Amino acid sequence: MVARLVIAAPSSGAGKTTVATGLMAAFAGRGLAVSPHKVGPDYIDPGYHALATGRPGRNLDAYMCGTGLVGPLFLHGSRGCDLAVVEGVMGLYDGAADQGELASTAQVAKLLKAPVVLVVDASSQSRSVAALVHGFASWDPEVRIGGVILNKVATDRHEHLLRDALGESGVPVLGVLRRAPAVATPSRHLGLVPVAERQAQAVEAVAAQAEQVRAGCDMEALLALARSAPPLGAEPWTPEPGERPLAHGSAGPARAVPAARTGPARPVVAVAGGAAFTFSYAEHTELLNAAGAEVVTFDPLRDERLPEGTSGLVIGGGFPEMYGAELSANEPLRGAVAALAASGAPVAAECAGLLYLARSLDGTPMCGVLDADARMSERLTLGYRDAVAVNDSVLAPAGARLRGHEFHRTVIEPGAGLLAAWGLRQPERRVEGFVRGGVHASYVHTHWAGSPEVAARFVEHCA
């Protein structure tokens, strides 16, 4: 039994991240073990959540992992905790395009049987706030909105008007927050600037968020609301090999995952990290370890060699476009990556990793593993993807289906190699990515908890 709250909002920009992170830090400051979670595929907010709680920020994505794994993944992440705080995505009822409620905050709240706290940007309204809250509270009777936190309130008079209007709504006001520049977090082309790029300032911002929440919210009422959540009735997910539930649904036949390698030799899998490569899911490392790999993190901005004995390489997402000159200047590492790829060793690269393996990025030399060049673009590519493996690779056999997500403001030319990685079905049919020897490089981010056989296959190829 884990006490839990879902922090949602009517739309993006209302202050969900500030409130959720502030609540996490404030409750952790009271000595509670707080488990942080984020609805959807976001990589950046969980970094601030981890800073607030001292625990890995974990994602709950009903599209990529399936509705049947939301509860188990939540219980896996919150094991041993007193309280879990789940930050929503977009507006409360917004989910995957043309998929109804799938992957929405509302759906995840229902799957978790968790009460919702609605964060409302009250900066440009007074009595209308009651109509807004009433609409959200009554739209889906299965979604339990247990209270409202009013954000960006201007004055005491403004607060009085808002409270008076909400007095008849039946939804209690659990907090009132004034405008506070100290809690702001800078953004750029893909959202907030990651913690790894502004560690000291991020610590100060999280501390300010915690103080704002402590001062403006009824912490006891919020904790009581969290503790009112009923038992989930699910078993925690595990990265250990064995029979796991079918990922993309609440029921279905079990899917076998190859057993972990045994014996003295554990293949070394190098995982890129540091400020340029901050996008990763905690479950990926757990699955690689459980499949028999020894996972070693390295920083392409600083390390001139791959970890000793590297048998395979994983390069996830991030912001190489912000560090192109530094990445290019590290010629010894670029050469080592190219040599490893040329040897046929398994290399899995997603988005930023794809750019790093390219011949160039905005005209700056990269690793040259792929006969392709990348550049920044004004166009944002964003959305869930239903992907089919076009060719056999170190991640999946031809014909395997996975669900993923694209999120970038870059383009690579050509967009696919002679052997493409994925065939995508929406928003338009196209092939994408590169399969070349042991290399699998693509813009599509995947969540391996939804397809744990990916990690097992990768480690087997490494061995």
C-alpha positions, 0 to 999 in steps of 0.5 A: 500500500503506497499513499499517492497523488497525481498532480494534473492541470487543465493544460500545459503551462499551468505549473504542474512541474513546479508544484509536483517537484515542490511537493516531492521535495517538501515531503522528502524534507519531512523525512518521508521516502517519496517515490517520483513518477512522470506520466508520459515519455518526458525525460527532463522532468524526472531529473528534477524529481530525482533531485527533489527525492534522492530516488530515480524519477520513473515514467508511467507511459500507457502507450509505450508500455501498455495499460497493464504495466502502469500499476506494476511499474508504479509499484516497482518504483515506489517499493519501500516508499511512504508516498508517491507523487505522480506528475501528469502530462499536458492537460488532464484528459489529453493523451495519444492523438486519435487514441481517446484517453490512452496515455492521458493523465486521467487514464493513469490516475484511474489505473493507479486508483489515485486521487488527483490534485488539479493545478490551475493557473488562476492568473487571468480569472476569478469566478470562472475558476469554479466553472473550469474546476466543475467541468474537469471534476465532472467530465469523467466520474471515474477520475477523482479530483480531490482538491485544487492548488491555485497557482500564479495568484496575484493578491490577497483580494484575488485569492479571496475571489477565487476561494469564494467562487470555489466554495460552491464547487465541492472541490477543496482548495488545498493550496494557493501559490503566488507568482515567484520568479525564484521557482522558475526553470529555464526552457529551450527548444525541447522543454526545460534545461536538464538538471545535468546542465545546471546542477547548482541552479537546479538545486536552488530552484528545487529548494525554492519550489519546496519552500513555496509549496510548504508556505502555500499548501495544506500539507496535512490535507494533501498527505491525508488525501494521498493516504486515502488511495485504496490498494492497487491489487497488482504485483510489482514489475521486475527486470528479472528474466522470466514470464512477464505479462503482455505489455500492451494491454491489461490481459493476454498471454504471457511473453517469454523472455530469454533467461539471463546469461550465466557464468563468469563472463558478463559482457560490458555494456557502455552507456553514454551519460553526462550533460549531452546524453541525459535521456534515459529510463531507469528500467533500461539499465535494470533490464541490461543488468538483469539480462547479464550485462555489466553496465558502465556509464561514460561521458562522451564530453570528458572520457577519451576512451570507452570503458575497459572491455566494452562489448556493446554500446548504448547511446540514448537521447539528449542534447548533442546539438548544444555540445557539438564542438566539445563532442567533435573535439574529443577525437579519441573517443569518436575514433573508439566509437567508430572502431567499435561499430566497425568491429560489428559490436552491438550499438543501440542509438536513439535520437541524440545517439543517432546524431552522434553516430552521423558523419556531421552535426550542423557541419561539425564532424561526429563519429562517422559511423553512418553515411548521413549528416544531421542539422538543427531544424525549425520544425518540431517532430513530436508524437507516439509511433507504432513501429515495425522492425524492417530488418533483423538487428541487435534489438529486434528481429524483422517484423517485431512491433514496438511502440515508441516516441519521437521528440526532436528539432533536428533532421538527418539526411538521408532519413534511412539507410539502405537497411532501415530500422523501423517502418512507422505507421503514423502520422504518415507511413515511412521508413526510418533509421539505420541498421548497419552491421551491429548498429541500430540507430533511430530517432524513435525512443523506446521503453524497454520495460514494454518490450524486455526481450529487446534488452535480452537480445542486445545483451546476447549479441554483446556476449 
